[in-house]
Amino acid sequence: MKSIRSAVTCSPGTRYAPETATLWLALINATVSCTTTATTVTVSLQAIGSVRVAVFLQEKMVMDFVCTDETKTISIPCPSESAQQIQICKLSEPHYGILGVSALTCDGGTCSPLPPAPHHLAFIGDSITCGYGIDAASPEDAFSIATEHAAKSYAVQTAKLLHADAHILSYSGFGVYSGFPEKSCKNETDLLPLVYEAAGFYHYQPENWETTTLLPFAPPEAVILYLGTNDSAYLHLFPEEGAAFQAAYAAFLQKLRSQFPMAFLVCMIGMSSDLDAAPFIRNAIAAAQQQDSRLALCDVRSIVGTDFGANHHPGAVTQRNAAKLLADLLRKHLPF
């Protein structure tokens, strides 16, 4: 059995627990990957909370299941004589659970890390960025972990188009000034700026949390912010608070610029019901652009289709088309 830390490549945001030799994945689309010549690769998984997990072999999904508060060992058949790529991917968001990956065994061959991606992107968002309910059969379906599919979100699709890895921090129902107003009042709990520093480990943490370390990763060349849909639901009820929302959005933009001084920043609107927030987002961006030339707006309203996931969230086609628009914009400003 080879140490999993030395056998795989980890996506940004992964933490390592040396006492148990476990890689902890919290962020949506968090992934461990390797190249293998083995006939079978076996790994142990530990779910805290509920997580949807997918295994990809040569970019084709070969396993898809939900784990809830359990330890599970999976064996991945690799029916080829040539080296193949394996990815173990957390398809669901950190709001519902985290995933530990450990005890990797290669039968009849070896496993080695993939080379790092040549480009790096970071995404911050809400349910749209999560790929919320994208696999649901009907827009009338209620949400379930089993229908959240990060790999079909615009964020992951954009990263693939640009040959980049994707560092995605997104939570369904969260906003900048107000989360989704479940009781027709301001939701001051579900705010991205409050959980941002926890980097996905806000609701769930493994045992011996203090001994885990954040694995190093390259800084993003671009940071994409897509928030405002849940704020918009609140502003629809209380339009007089638009200026306060704009100030909160501008402050979060300033925080991101401070943390990522060299990155190109993109703010997105238009894939869902954000009409009440959109004018204030535009105002915040226009004001920031007076002093920041590396900031752009990506309005994707023109590509919104009639395909929907659970609770009328954007479907796979709309997400894919948004990725194309965003990738085109990024290519204009960065050397992808």
N, C-alpha and C positions, 0 to 999 in steps of 0.2 A: 504493500500500500504506500503510495507516494503522498507526501504532504500536499494538501490541496492548495496551499498558498503558493507553492512553486510550480504547480501543474497547470494553472489556469490564468487567464486574463480577466480582470474584474472591471466592471463599469464604474464610472465616477460615483462616489458616495458610499462605497462598500466599507464596512468596518470589519476588523479581524480580532477574534478573541483567541489569544495564544494559549490560554489554559485548556481550551477544548479544541484547538485547531479548527475553528469554525469561521467561515465567512458569513457575515450578516448583511442581508439585503433588505433595505426598507423602501427605497424609492421605487416608484412605478417604472417598469422596464429595466430594473436592476438585473444585471446579467453576469454570469460567470461562463467563460468559453474556453475551448481548447481545441487543438488538433490531435487526433488520435489515430494510431495504427492498430488499436485493440479490436478484438472481435466483440467484446462486451465491456462497457464502462458502467461501474456501479457507484452510486453516491448515496449518502444519507442526508435527508432533509428534515428540518425541524420547523414547524410552523408555530408562531405565537400569535394568537388571533386567527383570522382566516385569510388565506392567500390563494390566488389562482396562479398555477405554475404551468409553464409550457416547456417542452424540450424540442429543440430544433436540430435536425441532422441535415447538414448541407443546405441550410436555410429552409427546410421543409419541416413543418410541425409533425412530430411523430408521437408526442404525448401531450395531454392536456387534462388537468385535474385540479380540484380544489382541496386544500389541506386546512383543517381547523384544529388548532391546539393538539398537534400530534407529531410523532416522529415517524418517518417513512423512509424506507430504502427502495430505490428504483434501480433497475438494470436496463441499460440502453443498448440494444443490439446494434452493431455496426457492420452490416453485411456487405463488406467490400474489402478487396485486397489493398486498395490504395488509402492514403491518409484522408480522413474526413474531419469536418468541423462540427463540433457539438456546442450548443448554447443551452444553458438552463436559465430561463427568464421568468421573472416575477411580473405577471401581467396586471396585477391589481395594485391599488394605491396604498400608501402607508397608513391611511385612516383606519384600515380594517385589519392589518396584520403585517408582520415581518417574517422573513424566511432565513433560516440558517442552512448552510451547505457545508458538508464535511465528509471525511472518510472516503476519499475517492480511490477506487481500485480499477486497474486496467488489466483485463484478461487477454493474454495472447498478443500484447503489444505495449506501447507506451503512450503517454499523454504529455503534451507540451503546450505552453501558452501561445496564443495567437499574437502576432505583432500588434503594437498599438495602432489605433486609428490615426490617419494623417491629419484629421481635423477634429475640432471639439466645439460642441454647442451646449448651451444651458437653456432650459425652458422652465418658466414659472407660471403656474396656471391653476385652473379649477377643473371641473368635471370634463370639460371639452378636451383639455390637454390630456386627461387620463384615458380617453377613449371609453368613457362611461357608457355602459349599456349598448355598446356598438354591435354586439352579437345577438341582441334581442330579436325575436321574430316579429315584433310589432311595436310601434311607438306607444301603444297603450300598456305595454308590459311594465311591471314594476322592476326596479333595479335589483340585480343580484350580482354577487362576486363572479359568478360563472359567465356573465355577459360583458364584463369589463375586459377590454383587450388593448393593452398599451401599444402593441406592435402595429395596430391599425390606426393609431392616432396620427394627426398631422405632424406631431413632434417627431415621432420615430420615422415616419415616412420622409420628412424633410432631411433628417440626419442620413438616411440611406441614400437619398438623391445626391447628397454632398459628401458622401464617404466619410462621415463624421460619427463620433460617439455622441450619445445624448444623455445629458445630466438633467433629469426631469424631477422637479419638485412641484407636485400638484395635489390638490385636495378638493374633492367634490364639495360643493356648497360654500366654499370659502370666497371671501372678497378682500378688498383693501380697506374699506370704510365700514361695510356691513356684510356679514355672511347672508345666506339666503334667509329671508324673514319668515320663518315657519309660523310664527304667531302674530304676523302683521305688526311686528315691532322690530327695532334695530337689533341685529344679532352681533353682539360685540365679542363673541367667543370664537367664531370661525373666521379668523382674520389671518391671511398669509403672513403679514409682518410679525405677528405674534409667534408663529411656529417656524419661521424662516431659519433661525439660527440652529434649530434642532436637526435640520437636514434630513427629515424623514423619520427620526426616532422620537417623535413627540408623544405619541399615544402608546407605543409599545417599545420595550427595551429588553434585551436578554439579561440573564443573570450575570453577575460580575461586570455590570456595565462599565464601571470605572476602569477596568483593565483592558477594555477594547480600544483599538486605535483606528483612526480614519486612514485608510490607505491613500498614498499620494496619487494625484491625478493632475493632468495638464489643465491650465486655466482656459476657459472658453474664449474662442475668437468672437463669438456673438452670444448675446443673452436675449432671449425672446420672452417678453412678458405678455401674457394673455389673461388679464383679470378685468372684471367689471360686469360680467353677466349677472352674478348674484347681487352685486351692489345695485345694478339696474332694477332688479325686482324690488329692492327697498326704495329706490328713488321714484319708482312708479307710484308708490304709496305716499311718499313724502318728498315731492319735487323741490320743496324749499331748501333741502339739504344738499343740493347739487354743488354749491361752492365748497362745502365741507368735504364732500367726496373728492372734488378736484384737488384740494389741498393735501388730502391723504395720499392720493395717487402720485402727486408731484413729489411728496416727501419720500415715497417708496422708490420712485425713479432716482432721486438723489442718493438714496442709500445704495442702490445697485451701481450707480456710477462711481461712488466712492469705493465700493468693493472691487469693481472691475474697471479700473481706469483706462485700460487699453482695449476693452471689448467694444464691438459695435452693438448698440442697443436697438431692439425692434419692439414696438408696441403693436399688438394686434387687436382688431375689432371685427365684428360683422358676421361671425359664423352662427350666432344664436341671438337670443332676445336681449340685446344690450343697447337698444335705441335710447333709453333714458340716460344711460351713462356716457354714450358715445360723444356727445358734444363737449362734455367736460374733459374727457380723455383727450380729445383733439386740442382743447385749450391748454391743457397741461403740457402736451407735447410741443405745441407751438411756442409756449413760453420757454421751455427747456432748450429748444433748438436755437434760441437767441444766443446761447453760450455753449452749446454742445452740437458740433457738426456731425458727430458720429451717433446720431439718433434718427430713427425713421418710423413712420407709421405704415402698417400693412393692413389695409382694409380689404377683407375677403368677401364682402357681400355679393359680388358679382358671380361667385361660383357656388353659392348655397343651392343645394338641390332639394329634391322631395324625398330623399331617403332619410329615414330616422331610426335611431336606436330607442332604447327604453326611455320613457318619460319625454319623448320628443327631442332627444338629444341628436346632434348631427350624426349621420350614418357614415359608412365606410367610404362611399363615393365622394361625399362632401369633404370629408377629412383628407382624402387623397388629393382632391383638387386644390384645397387650401395649401397643402404641402408644396405643390408645384408653384403656386404663386409666391409663397414665402421663399422657396429655394431660388426662384428667379431674382427676387429682390436682393437676397444675400449675395448672389453671384455678381450683382452690379457693384457691390461695395467691398467685397472681400475676394481674395485670390483662391477661390475654390476650383 
